[in-house]
Amino acid sequence: MTDGARQVPAVWQRAILIVLVLLITIPTRGDIGNLHDVSVELQPSLVSIRVDKRLASGFVVDASGLVATTYNAIAGAQSAIVHFPADHDPRTFKKTYQVRGFAAAAPEINLVILRIASGDKKLHAVTLAKKLPQRRERVYYFSAVEDGWAGSDSWVASVAKGQELGISLDRAGYGWIAHNDRALKATWIAFPAGLSAHSGGGPLANDKGEVVGMAAWRGEESEALALSSVDVARVVSLAGNGTKPLTDLGDIGRSLGDRSVRASIVTGVRPSVVELRMKKRGQDALAMGVVADATGLVVTTYRAIEGAEKVSVVLSDDNGGALTVDGWVASNPLQDLVILKVNPGERRLHALPIADREPAVGEKVLVMGRAVHDGTVGAIWPGRAVSKFLDGINGAGFYQNTMGFGLNAQWIEVTAPFSSSTGGPLVNVRGQLAGIASWRYQAADGRSLNFCVSSQHLRELLREVRAKAMPLSDLPSPEVKGGR
C-alpha cells in the first residue's frame, strides 16, 4: 500500500505498457504516411484509360461509375475503354470496361468526368480532400503505365489561385491561365514531378490517402501542375444522371481559346523536344529533334546529320549535361529522316505520341524547336507533285537529283516558318507528332514554302530500327534513281 492506493501488479503494468505502445505505433486511417500504404489505399480506385492508341490516367470519383481524367486526353475521341490495373479478381483481371460517355466537362481547367459501364463490378471511389495541402507538405502522385500503375512521392511547391500565380506560370508554360476566367478562379497545386505523357489525369494524394488534386499539366524543369480536389469535387457535383457521347466534347482546337490551345500543347510537348549539337567539318552546328521512343530513339532530319562527325543531344530541361549519340539505327534520306540512338543513363526521356493521321488542310499546327512557330496546313503534297512543281521552275531532276528527295515522300506544307527549328516536331491540335520540320523553298513571288515530312513515314521507319547503332560516318547516301 502507498498513500492508500493499491499497487498494480507487475504483469498488468507490462500489459498496459504494450497496449499503449500499440496504440501509438499502429497507423490509423488518418495516418498512412508512406508511398506503399498510400498506393494500397488508392489502387482499387485507379484506372488506365485507352483512347485510340494513347494511354491516359484517371480515378474513380463516384461508385456509380464516374471517373475523372484530363479533358486533353479525351477531346476528339470517338470511344474509350478503361482498365483497373489493381484488379486481382481472376474473373475480371485485365478486363476492360467501355466508357459510355461523359457526365460533366470543364475544358478551361482540363477536366472531364467520364461515365463507365462497370456492369456488376463494385467500384471504389477515392476520398476527395476538403482541406488542401500546405507548401512543402509531402504528397504522392500516380500515373498509368503500359503494364499497370506507377507511383512516386513529391512535395508541394505552392498552392494558389490562378490569379495569384502570375508571371511565374507564364515562364513555366502556363500562360493560358492569365486568359481564362475559370482557370484564374481555380486552385492549382504545383509540385516537382517527372510526369510522362500518360500521367495526365492521375491523382495527387496526401499522407492520409486522400486525393488533393489531379495532375493536369506538365511544365518546365520537371514541375507539374495539379487541379485541386476542391475544383474536381465542384465539377463532379454537376454530373447528374445524364450521359453525353464523347464526340460532343469536340476537338480541343475548337473547344478552347487559341491561347489555351497553344499553351497546353507547348507545355505537353516541350519535354520531348531536344537540341542537337554537332561538329561538321570542324565547325559547330545546331539542329532540333524529337524523342520518338523513351528507350533512347531521337528522330531528326537526315540533312541535319549528314556529314556530322560528332553529335550530342541536349534535353529541354538542360539539366545533367548532354547525352552522347551512339550512332544511327534507321534512316531514309529520300524522306529526310534519320533515327539516332542515345544512351539516356539515369535521365528520363519523354516520347511524343505519333498522330494516327495527317492533319487536314486548314488545321492549326505548331512547329516546335528553338522557338515555337504557329501556322496552319496549306497543302499535303505527294513527292511526285512537289517534283513536278520544282522541276518546272528549276529544270528536270531538281527535286530528285539536286535536293535528293524521293517521289514517294509525303510532304505537309505549313505556313509556320521554322528556319531555327529544322528537325523539330510538327504538332497537331491534340499535341501529337504529325511531322518533322524538313526544308523551305523561296518561291519567285516571294512566298516561303515550308515543308514537313509526314510522321507516317516515321512510323514506318521505326519498324526498321537496327539492334546495334551504326557510326555516323556510315550514314547512307540518298538513293536517287526511282525514289522509294
Residue pairs with C-beta under 8 A, 6 or more apart in sequence:
1 7
8 16
27 33
27 37
29 208
29 209
30 208
31 207
31 208
32 38
32 41
32 207
32 208
32 209
33 207
35 140
35 151
35 152
35 153
37 209
38 140
38 151
38 205
38 207
38 209
39 140
39 142
39 151
41 205
41 209
42 59
42 126
42 142
42 203
42 205
42 209
42 211
43 85
43 86
43 149
44 84
44 86
44 124
45 59
45 60
45 123
45 124
45 125
45 126
45 203
46 57
46 58
46 59
46 84
46 85
46 86
46 142
46 144
46 149
46 202
46 203
47 57
47 58
47 59
47 60
47 67
47 82
47 83
47 84
47 85
47 144
48 55
48 56
48 57
48 58
48 82
48 83
48 85
48 144
48 145
48 148
48 149
48 198
49 55
49 56
49 57
49 58
49 67
49 69
49 73
49 74
49 80
49 81
49 82
49 99
49 114
49 144
49 201
50 80
50 81
50 82
50 83
50 96
51 73
51 74
51 77
51 80
52 77
52 78
52 356
53 353
53 356
54 73
54 197
54 353
55 144
55 145
55 146
55 197
55 198
56 69
56 70
56 73
56 74
56 144
56 198
56 200
56 201
57 69
57 142
57 143
57 144
57 198
57 199
57 200
57 201
57 202
57 215
58 67
58 68
58 69
58 82
58 114
58 144
58 201
58 202
59 67
59 68
59 126
59 201
59 202
59 203
59 211
59 214
60 66
60 67
60 123
60 124
60 125
60 126
61 67
61 68
61 113
61 125
61 126
61 128
61 232
61 236
62 125
62 236
62 239
63 122
63 123
63 124
63 125
64 123
65 100
65 115
65 116
65 117
65 118
65 123
66 103
66 113
66 114
66 115
66 125
66 236
66 239
67 82
67 99
67 113
67 114
67 115
67 116
68 111
68 112
68 113
68 114
68 201
68 214
68 232
68 236
69 111
69 112
69 114
69 200
69 201
69 214
70 110
70 111
70 112
70 200
70 201
70 214
70 215
70 216
71 105
71 106
71 107
71 110
71 111
71 112
71 249
71 252
71 255
72 110
72 200
72 252
72 264
72 268
72 430
72 431
73 200
73 201
74 80
74 102
74 112
74 114
74 246
74 249
75 107
75 112
75 249
75 250
75 251
75 252
75 255
75 430
76 249
76 250
76 251
76 252
76 430
77 246
77 249
78 246
78 247
79 98
79 99
79 246
80 99
80 114
80 246
81 96
81 97
81 98
81 99
82 96
82 97
82 99
82 114
82 116
83 94
83 95
83 96
83 97
84 92
84 97
84 121
85 144
85 147
85 148
85 149
86 148
86 149
87 93
87 94
87 95
87 121
92 121
97 116
97 117
97 118
97 119
97 121
98 116
98 117
99 114
99 115
99 116
99 117
99 246
100 114
100 115
100 116
100 117
100 243
101 114
101 115
101 243
101 244
101 245
101 246
101 248
102 112
102 113
102 114
102 115
102 243
102 244
102 246
102 248
102 249
103 113
103 114
103 115
103 239
103 240
103 242
103 243
103 244
104 112
104 113
104 235
104 236
104 238
104 239
104 240
105 111
105 112
105 113
105 235
105 249
106 112
106 182
106 235
107 249
107 252
107 255
107 256
108 180
108 181
108 182
108 183
108 256
108 260
109 182
109 183
109 186
109 216
109 227
109 231
109 235
110 200
110 216
110 217
110 227
110 264
111 214
111 216
111 227
111 231
111 232
111 235
112 249
113 235
113 236
113 239
115 239
115 243
126 203
126 210
126 211
127 209
127 210
127 211
128 210
128 211
128 229
128 232
128 233
128 236
129 206
129 208
129 210
129 211
129 212
129 229
130 229
130 230
132 159
132 187
132 189
132 212
132 213
132 228
132 229
132 230
133 139
133 156
133 159
133 189
133 206
133 212
134 156
134 159
135 156
135 157
135 158
135 159
136 155
136 156
137 155
137 156
137 206
138 153
138 154
138 155
138 206
138 207
139 153
139 154
139 155
139 156
139 189
139 191
139 204
139 205
139 206
139 212
140 151
140 152
140 153
140 154
140 204
140 205
140 206
141 151
141 152
141 154
141 191
141 193
141 195
141 199
141 202
141 203
141 204
141 205
141 215
141 224
141 226
142 149
142 150
142 151
142 202
142 203
142 205
143 149
143 150
143 151
143 195
143 196
143 198
143 199
143 202
143 215
144 150
144 198
144 199
144 202
145 196
145 198
152 193
154 191
154 192
154 193
155 191
155 192
156 189
156 190
156 191
157 190
157 191
157 192
157 223
158 165
158 189
158 190
159 187
159 188
159 189
159 190
159 228
160 187
160 188
161 184
161 185
161 186
161 187
161 188
162 169
162 177
162 178
162 180
162 183
162 184
162 185
162 186
162 187
162 188
163 184
163 185
165 174
165 177
165 188
166 178
169 175
169 177
169 178
169 225
170 178
171 220
172 219
172 220
172 221
172 223
172 225
173 217
173 219
173 220
173 263
173 266
173 267
173 270
174 217
174 219
174 225
174 263
174 267
175 259
175 263
176 183
176 257
176 259
176 260
176 262
176 263
176 264
177 183
177 184
177 188
178 184
179 257
179 259
179 260
180 257
180 259
180 260
186 227
186 228
186 231
187 227
187 228
187 230
187 231
188 216
188 225
188 226
188 227
188 228
189 204
189 212
189 213
189 225
189 226
189 227
189 228
190 219
190 223
190 224
190 225
190 226
191 204
191 223
191 224
191 226
192 222
192 223
192 224
193 199
193 215
193 222
193 223
193 224
194 222
194 348
195 215
195 218
195 224
196 294
196 348
196 350
197 268
197 350
197 351
197 352
197 353
199 215
199 218
199 224
200 215
200 216
200 217
200 218
200 268
201 214
201 215
202 214
202 215
203 211
203 213
203 214
203 215
204 211
204 212
204 213
204 214
204 215
204 226
205 211
205 212
206 212
210 229
211 229
211 232
212 226
212 228
212 229
213 226
213 227
213 228
213 229
213 232
214 226
214 227
214 229
214 232
215 224
215 225
215 226
216 225
216 226
216 227
217 224
217 225
217 264
217 267
217 268
218 224
218 267
218 268
218 270
218 271
219 225
219 267
220 270
220 316
220 317
221 317
221 319
222 317
249 255
251 429
251 430
252 261
252 264
252 429
252 430
253 261
253 363
253 364
253 429
253 430
256 264
258 364
261 364
261 429
262 366
262 372
262 374
264 431
265 366
265 427
265 429
265 431
266 366
266 368
266 372
268 431
269 352
269 366
269 368
269 425
269 427
269 431
270 316
270 368
271 315
271 316
271 317
271 350
272 290
272 291
272 316
272 350
272 351
272 352
272 425
273 288
273 289
273 290
273 316
273 368
273 369
273 424
273 425
274 288
274 289
274 290
274 291
274 298
274 313
274 314
274 315
274 316
275 286
275 287
275 288
275 289
275 313
275 314
275 370
276 286
276 287
276 288
276 289
276 298
276 300
276 304
276 305
276 311
276 312
276 313
276 314
276 423
277 284
277 285
277 286
277 311
277 312
277 313
277 314
277 322
278 284
278 285
278 286
278 287
278 304
278 305
278 308
278 309
278 310
278 311
278 312
279 285
279 308
279 309
279 310
280 307
280 308
280 309
281 307
281 309
285 308
286 370
287 300
287 301
287 304
287 305
287 422
287 423
288 300
288 304
288 368
288 369
288 370
288 421
288 422
288 423
288 424
288 437
289 298
289 299
289 300
289 304
289 313
289 340
289 423
289 424
290 298
290 299
290 300
290 352
290 423
290 424
290 425
290 433
290 436
291 297
291 298
291 349
291 350
291 351
291 352
292 298
292 299
292 339
292 351
292 352
292 354
292 433
292 458
292 462
293 349
293 351
293 462
294 344
294 348
294 349
294 350
294 351
295 344
295 349
296 341
296 342
296 343
296 344
296 349
297 329
297 339
297 340
297 341
297 351
297 462
297 465
298 313
298 325
298 339
298 340
298 341
298 342
299 337
299 338
299 339
299 340
299 436
299 458
299 461
300 338
300 340
300 423
300 436
301 336
301 337
301 338
301 422
301 423
301 436
301 437
301 438
301 439
301 453
302 331
302 332
302 333
302 335
302 336
302 337
302 338
302 475
302 478
303 336
303 438
303 439
304 422
304 423
305 311
305 328
305 338
305 340
305 472
305 475
306 333
306 475
308 472
309 472
309 473
310 325
310 472
311 325
311 340
311 472
312 322
312 323
312 324
312 325
313 322
313 323
313 324
313 325
313 340
313 342
314 322
314 323
315 323
315 347
315 349
320 346
320 347
323 342
323 343
323 344
323 345
323 347
324 342
324 343
325 340
325 341
325 342
325 472
326 340
326 341
326 342
326 343
326 469
327 340
327 341
327 469
327 470
327 471
327 472
327 474
328 338
328 339
328 340
328 341
328 469
328 470
328 472
328 474
328 475
329 339
329 340
329 341
329 465
329 466
329 468
329 469
329 470
330 338
330 339
330 461
330 462
330 464
330 465
330 466
331 337
331 338
331 339
331 461
331 475
331 476
332 338
332 406
332 457
332 461
332 484
333 404
333 476
333 477
333 478
333 479
334 404
334 405
334 406
334 408
334 409
334 478
334 479
334 483
334 484
335 405
335 406
335 409
335 453
335 457
335 461
335 484
336 405
336 409
336 436
336 438
336 439
336 453
337 436
337 453
337 457
337 458
337 461
338 475
339 461
339 462
339 465
341 469
352 425
352 427
352 432
352 433
353 431
353 432
353 433
354 432
354 433
354 455
354 458
354 459
355 428
355 430
355 432
355 433
355 434
355 455
356 432
358 380
358 410
358 412
358 434
358 435
358 454
358 455
358 456
359 365
359 377
359 412
359 426
359 428
359 434
360 377
361 377
361 378
361 379
361 380
362 376
362 377
363 376
363 377
363 428
363 429
364 374
364 375
364 376
364 429
365 375
365 376
365 377
365 414
365 416
365 426
365 427
365 428
365 429
365 434
366 372
366 373
366 374
366 375
366 416
366 426
366 427
367 373
367 375
367 414
367 416
367 418
367 421
367 424
367 425
367 426
367 427
367 437
367 450
367 452
368 421
368 424
368 425
368 427
369 418
369 420
369 421
369 422
369 423
369 424
369 437
370 420
370 421
370 424
371 420
371 421
373 416
373 417
373 418
373 421
374 416
375 414
375 415
375 416
375 417
375 450
376 414
376 415
377 412
377 413
377 414
378 413
378 414
378 415
379 412
379 413
380 410
380 411
380 412
380 413
380 454
381 389
381 410
381 411
381 412
381 413
381 451
382 408
382 409
382 410
382 411
383 399
383 405
383 406
383 407
383 408
383 409
383 410
383 411
383 483
384 407
386 399
386 405
386 409
386 411
386 451
387 399
387 400
387 405
387 407
390 398
390 399
390 403
390 441
391 397
391 398
391 399
393 444
394 402
399 405
400 406
400 407
400 480
400 483
401 480
403 439
404 478
404 480
405 478
405 483
406 479
406 483
406 484
407 482
407 483
407 484
408 483
408 484
409 453
409 457
409 483
410 453
410 454
410 456
410 457
411 438
411 451
411 452
411 453
411 454
412 426
412 434
412 435
412 451
412 452
412 453
412 454
413 449
413 450
413 451
413 452
414 426
414 450
414 451
414 452
415 450
416 450
417 440
417 448
417 450
418 424
418 437
418 440
418 450
419 440
421 437
422 437
422 438
422 439
423 436
423 437
424 436
424 437
425 433
425 434
425 435
425 436
425 437
426 433
426 434
426 435
426 436
426 437
426 452
426 455
427 433
427 434
428 434
433 455
433 458
434 452
434 454
434 455
435 452
435 453
435 454
435 455
436 452
436 453
436 455
436 458
437 450
437 452
438 451
438 452
438 453
439 451
440 448
440 449
440 450
440 451
441 448
441 449
441 451
442 448
442 449
443 449
